[in-house]
Amino acid sequence: MLARHYRWEACYESVDTNPYLEDYYRDIRRWSFNLEVYFLKERFRDLLNILQSGRDVIQDRTIYEGVYVFMQNNREMGYLSKRDYDTYMELFEQMMAVVHMPDLMIYLRASVPHLVGNIQKRGRDYELTMNLEYLENLNHRYDDFINKIYKGRVMTVDKDSLDFEHSSRDFAQIVDRLDATLFGLFS
């Protein structure tokens, strides 16, 4: 919606073509390293393409979230060995030498019940087996990442209290905040 409004190019995460996603949800411990390396590769490639394009782009997920939210969650939940985690982090650190932070990260903060509703609405069978502890841990890690780790500019949007997909008023609130944040415009 923001890409259409601002005429930005949209960059979506590769979910449908991800060869590890279904395996991951069937056996997280076995496939967590493979899945996260795949996402890291894809996000890094996207960042290089964005850098080379010179266009204004909005991404639905950043390389940072993959590392500090999802990878960290897999490590903390015991789904990933220290050796695999260390290897992944070394690779990530090397990639950071050529990566630029986004101008702004928009954090769509949502409660676990709201996330469960989104998962059910998407209807991906492999996601329906996700346990609540996993989602709660992701939410905690997102908050920690946004409030303690990430050094760039962030605009937090409380997803539970807005229905920007169906309410033009709610979408306009987000656009007004973005205009003020990115362009110094006030409505």
C-alpha positions, 0 to 999 in steps of 0.5 A: 500500500505504501509502495503504491502511495509513494510510487516506491518499488516494493521488495517482498521476502521470498516465501513462496519460492523458499525451498526450506520453509515447509521443512523448517516448520516440520523440523525446526532444529534440523532446518533452522540453519539452512532456512536462515542462511537462505534468507540471509542470502536473499536479503543480501542480494535484495540489498545489493539490487536496491543499492545498484538500482538507485530507486526508492524501495520499501522492503517487507523484511530487513536483513537485520530482523533475520539476524537479530529476531529470527536467528536469535530466536532459533538460537535461544530456543535451542534450535541452532548449535553455537557453531552454526550460529557463530558461522552465520554471524561471521557471514552477516558481519562480513556482509555489513561492510557493504550494506547501508541502513534503511532511511527508516524502519517501520515496525508493525507491532502486533500482539500474539493473538493478532499474529495468530489471526494473520497466520490463520488468514494467510492459510499456509498449512506449514505455519499453522503448526507454529506454537505460541511460545515461538510467536511470543519469543519472536515478539519479545525479540522484535521489541528488544531489537527495536528498542535496544539493538537497532541504531537506525530510525524507527517508526512504530505502528501499533497494528492491533489498534489500526486496520490500515488495509480496510480503513482509509482513515487508519492508512492516512494516519500512517501516511501522515506520520511517514510524511512528517518523519521522512519529509518533515511535513506536518498535517 
